[in-house]
Amino acid sequence: MLVVESDDAVRAAVVEALRDSGILVEAIDGADRINGWRGDVIVTDTFASPYNIESVVTYLTELRSRYTAGLVVLTGHNGAAVDAAQLPADAVLMKPFDLDELVNVVAAVARDRRQHTA
């Protein structure tokens, strides 16, 4: 699993929660640093400032085209909550989010990805 989050505190909390649940996690601070990664799930921020549905969809579609991983989006943008059904992601969690909920969502997305690729 890969966590792509620019906020150091959020990234550290997400990584710690996932590792504490037994998930093998790598973390980086920007999507431009993903090279050659392989795994089941990418947990990512939208990286849109200001929020713009078109740029978020483009970013997520690009990730989907490069990686077969499931996508879990973490965002603090209120617009993403409204647009969640339009985002090419397996799950969208709004910040602040419950870490236990995140762990459960990531585990479910990973299981689903493994079932679809088996």
N, C-alpha and C positions, 0 to 999 in steps of 0.2 A: 504494500500500500504506500502511496505517495501523498504527502500533505504539501500543498503549494499555498503558502499564506505569507503575505508581506508583513503582517503585524507580529513582531517577535513574541509578545505575551500570548496572543491567540494561538500561534503556531506551537509554542511550548506546551500550553495546556492541552491542545488537541493531541499532540504527540504523546504526552504523558498518559492521558486517558486511554488512548488506543494501545500503547505498550503495556499499561497496567492490566488491560483485558486480554493480553497475550498475542496481540497482533504485531507482526513485524512491520516496522514503519521507517520510511525514509522521509526527510523533510527538506524543502528548499524554500527560498523566499520569493521566487518569481518563475512564471511559466517559461520564460525565455531560457531558463537553465535546465529544462528537462531534455536530456539527450540520452537515447538508448535505454531508457528505463523500461522495465517489464514488471507487471503486477496486475492484481485484480481490480483495484479501486484507486482513483485519484480523488482526493478531497481538495477542493480549490475555492478560493475567493473568486468573485466576478472580475476583479481588477478594472472596474469601470468607474472613472471619476471625471465628470459626473456620470451617474448611471444612465445608460443608453441601451435599450433592449437590443438594437441591431448589433452593437459592438459586443455585447455579452453573448448573443447567439453565435456570432462569428468566432469568438474566442472558444466557446464550448464545441462548436462544430469542428474547428481545427483540431482540438484535442481528440475528439471522436474519430477523426480521419487518420490520426497518427497512432492512436493507441486503442486496443480492444477493451480497455478497462472500463468499469462502471464509473460514473461521475456523480459525486456528491458535492453540491455547491453550498458554501457557507457565505452568507452575505448580510450586510447591515443595511443594504439599500431597500427602502420600503417598496420601490417599484418592482423589485424582484418578487416580492410576495404576490403582487397582483399578476405578474407575468409568469409565475412559476410553471404553469401548464404549457407555455410556449418555449420554455428553455429546454434544450436537448440534454437533459440531465436525468439521472435516475432518482434523485432526491434533492430538495432544496430546503436548507435549514436557515432560519433567520437568526442573526446575532442579536442579543445574547441567546445562546442555545444551551440546553441541558447536555452535559457531557455524556451521561448515561444514554440519552436518546441518540446522540451522535454515534456512540459505540454500537448500539442496536441497529441503526440505519446502515452503517458501514458493513457490519456483519451480514445483514440481509442482502445488500447489494453485491457483496463478494460471493455469497452463496448462489445468488441468481446468475451472476456472470459465469461461475464454474459450471452450473447446470447447463447453461446455453452453449458453452464451448466444449462440453463433454460429449 
